[in-house]
Amino acid sequence: MSAGSLSSLFRSWASGKPVPAYVLGGEGARLAEMLAEGLVSRFRKEGETAELIHWSATDLEKESPAAVWRSPSFFVRWRVFLLPDAGDWKQAPRKEILSYLASPDPDVLLVVPCSERKAMTGFSSVGGIRSASPGEEDVVAALAEFAVARAAEGGKTLSGEAAVFLARWIGADFPRFRAELGKLLSFAASRGEIGEEEIRAVCVPGGSVDPFRLADDLMSRNRKGCIEKFRRFSASAESADYHALVGAIAWSVRRRLAAATSRGKGMRPEGRGGPFTAERGAEILQALSRIDRGLKGGSGLTPEQVFEIQLLKLLA
């Protein structure tokens, strides 16, 4: 990964003085590998030797993390360890890692994804580390920025809007996103510009349902199509997937509103129903705001229930 392709979300982290640990909470946990690769690239660009080491939850149990990290390397100056999600750590390695961070090895950097809020609190008392919890929109923007830079490196043009579509189409998991982007750039080797048509043709959607077609059904009040797609989606969705769906629908609505405004009139989306209007767009965005608050807890409902209740109201 070149320095230019690292998102501005992490650029100050990767260019500043190294710290013992970088903790990414919430949706940002999915970008841990992007950050880890950026740190290694930074050191190599500066003429230093560095390696990226992936550790699983099993590795944490088999090895004594502190013993490994305190043992000097005879081959590289910097070792960057990408750890498993802190929510998956067992009690023994959790205590050992937090104890290690009180007096860490200066040439070892830990990158820690931490999708669970409860697990994130364990780092609150640790000094000298970097931590952040980027939201879903920040994660999409980071992936889009990465894609635009990678396309430019290959002599291709990928607009910001197309890159955001790509991020929402594939999903926020960085390793998968990187692989699908590589496939897209190879497919478009003879083309100067990459757009939504190429993305749909080449890249595999992140979920079992196209979120943009679900959004079209919602905007056009196609109750049957929308609910059928949502129930297929929820059959295999995880908690983070519902947040991503909120973002995908909101982005589709805003894009449709911008198109309608530029034409000075309602714009009929695919499917049944009347013209799409600013009032309908505002109604959907307000419902998405309620869904977002419900997904963050306090409602006593499951994510699926929170989402479906609001969809049914919008489709009534």
N, C-alpha and C positions, 0 to 999 in steps of 0.2 A: 504494500500500500504506500503510495507516495504521500508526502505531506500535504500536497494540494487536494487530494481526494478525502482527507480526513475532515469531517464536518466541523464547522465553526463552534458547534456545541462543545467539542473537546479540544479545540486547538490551543487554548491557553493552558490546559492541563498538560498536553503533550509537549509544549514548548517551554513551560516553566521549570523550576527546580523540581527534580523528582522527589516524590514522597513515598513512604512505605506502602501505602494502600490507597486504591481508588475504588470507592464503593458506589455502585449505580443501583438506585432503588426504583420501585414502581415499574412503569413501562420501559424505563431506561435500561433495565436489566438485560433486555434483549440485544442491546448494543455493546455489551461488555467486550465481545471479541473485536469489534471495530476499534474500540479504545486500545485494547491490548496490542493489536497490530500497529496502530498508530504510534504507540510508545516505542516499539521495537524499531520501526522505520526511522523515527527521530534519532535514535542512538546510532543506527547504521549510517545515516546521512551525515552525522557528525564525526564519522570515522571510528566509532567505538564498536566493539563486538557485543552482540546481544542475541538472545534466543527467547522464543516464546514457548512456554511449557503448559500444556493443558492438563489439568488435574480433575478427576472425577470424584464423586462422593466415596467411591471404593478406594481410590488412592489416598484420600484423607484418613481412612481407617487403617490401611495397610502400613502407611508410613507415619513417622512422627514428623508433622509439618515443620515444627521449630528446628528439629535436628537437621533436616534436609536443607532448610533455608539458611541455617547458620554454617553449614559446611561450605567452604570456599570452592568455587569452580576454577579449574585450571585451564579452561578453554575459552570462556567468555567473561567480559567485564560485568555486563548486566544480564540478570535473569528476570524475566517477566512471567509470573505464574497466573494463568487464567483459572480461577477456582470455580467449582460448581455453585449453584445458587445457595446463598447462605441459609435459606429456609430448609434446605435438605441436609444441613450439617447435623451430625449427632452431637450429643452433649460434650463428650470428651474432646474431639477436635475443636469444637466451638471455644471451649475454655482455653485450650492450648493456643489457638490462634490469637485470641484477644490478649492473652498473657504475652505472647511473642511480640505483639505490636507495641508493647510498653518499651521494648528495647530491641528494635528490628535491625537486621543486617542492612547496611546502607546501599548495598549493590543488588538487593532483591526488591522487586516491586510486585505487589499483589493487586490483581484486578478482580473485584468481587461483585458479581451480580446478586441482587438482593430484592427479589420481587415482593416479598412479604413485609408488610409494615412492622410487624412484631419483631422479625429478625433484624430489621434496620435499626431498631432502638438499641441493640447490643453494641453498635458502633458509636453511639452518641457521646460516650464518655472517653473515647479514644482520641488523643490529641495528635496533631501532625499528619492527619490523613485528609484526603479530598472526598467529598460525598455530594451527591445530587440525586434528585428524583425527577427526571424529565417526564413530562406528560406525554400523552399519545400524539398530540400535534407536534411536539418537539421531536419525537422519535421519527415521525413521518418526514419532517423537514430535514433531519439529519440524513436519513436514507436517500432522500431526493437529491440533496447536495452532493452526497457521495456519488450517486449515479451520474449526475451532470458532469462532475469532474472526471470520472472514469471514461465517459463517452468522449469528452474533449481530448483526453489523452490518446484516444484511439482515432482521432480525427473526425468524430461524429458530432452532430448537433442533437442534443436532447433538451427540449425546453423545460423550464421549471414546472409548468403545468403537467407535461407528459411524465416528468419524473415523479411528481406527487401521485399521479394516477398509477404509475408503476409500483410505488411503495404500498399503496392501498390495495392494488391488485394481488401482489405477491404476499404481503404481510410483513410484520415487523421483525421476524427472526433473521438476524444479520447473515449467518452462514448460508441460509437458503436464498436470501435476497441476492447475495453476492454471486452465487452459482447461477441463478436465473438471469441476472444481469449479464454475466459472461456469455451465456447462451444467446441472449438477445443481441449483444454486440457482434458475436460471430455470425449470426444470421444476417445481420445488417451490414456485413463487411463491404458490400458494393454500394451502399446507400449513404448519402451524406447526412440525412436527417431521419431521426427515429420518432415515431408518433404513436398514438393510441392504437392505430390499426396493427402495427407491427407487434406491439406488446400483447394484444389480445391473441394474435396468431401464434406467438412463440412461447410466451410465459404461462406457466401453470398457476391458476389462482390459488391463493393460500388456503382457502376453505372449501367446503363442499358446495357452496353457493356463491354465485357472482353477486357481490354486494351492490353493484351499480344497477343491476336489473331489479333487485329488490327495491332499491331506491326509486327506480322508474315506476314500478308498480304502486309504490306508496304515493308518489306525486300524482299519478293518474287515477288514484282511488280504486285500483284493481285489487279488491279485497282478497279474492281467492288466491290469485297469484302471489301476492305479498305474503299472506299468512302461510301458504304452503312452503314458500322459500324459507321463511323465517323458522318454521318448525324443522325443516331439513338441516338448517344451519345449527339450531340449538341442540340437535341430537348428538352432535360431536363437539360442540363448542366448549372452550374453557373460559374462565372468568375474563382473562385479558381479551379474548376474542370479541366479547360484547362491547368493550370500550372501542376496539378497532372498528366495529360495525357502526357505532355512533358517529365516529369520525368520517367513515366512508359515505354515509348517508348525508351528513352535514355538508361535506365537500361537494357532493352531487347537487344538492339543493342550491348552494351558493353559486355554483357554476351555471346552473339553469337560470337562476335569478339574474346573474350578470348578462347572460345571453338575451333574456327577455327584456332587460332594461336597455340593452344596446339596440334592440329592434323597436323599442317603444311600445310594446304590446305583449299580451300573453303569448306564451309559446307552448304549443301542444306537444307533450312528451309522447314517447311510444306507449301504446296501450290504450285502454279505454278512459273515458272521463273527459271533462271539459278542458279548456286551455289552462295551462299552469300560470298562476297569478302570484303577485307579490304577497297577497294575503295568505294564499295557500303555503307559500314558502315560509312565511313568518310563523304560521301555525305549526309547521313541522319542526322548525328550529326551536321553538318554545318547548315542544314535546320532547325533543332530544335533550334539551337542558334538564328537564325533569327526569328523564331516564338516566342521564349522567349522575345527577344527585342521588337517585335511587340506587345506582350501581355502587356508589361509594359507601353504602351502608345506612342503617337506621330505619329502613322501611319494613324489615322483617320478612321480606319476600326474596325469592331466588332471583338471580339475574334474568333468567328466562321469563319469570312472571312479571318483573318490572318492565321489561321490554314489550312483552306481548300485550299487556294491559294498555299501554300508551298507543301501540300500533292499532289495536282494535278501536280505540277512541278516534284516532285519525281517519280510520276507514269506515266509520259508522255513517 
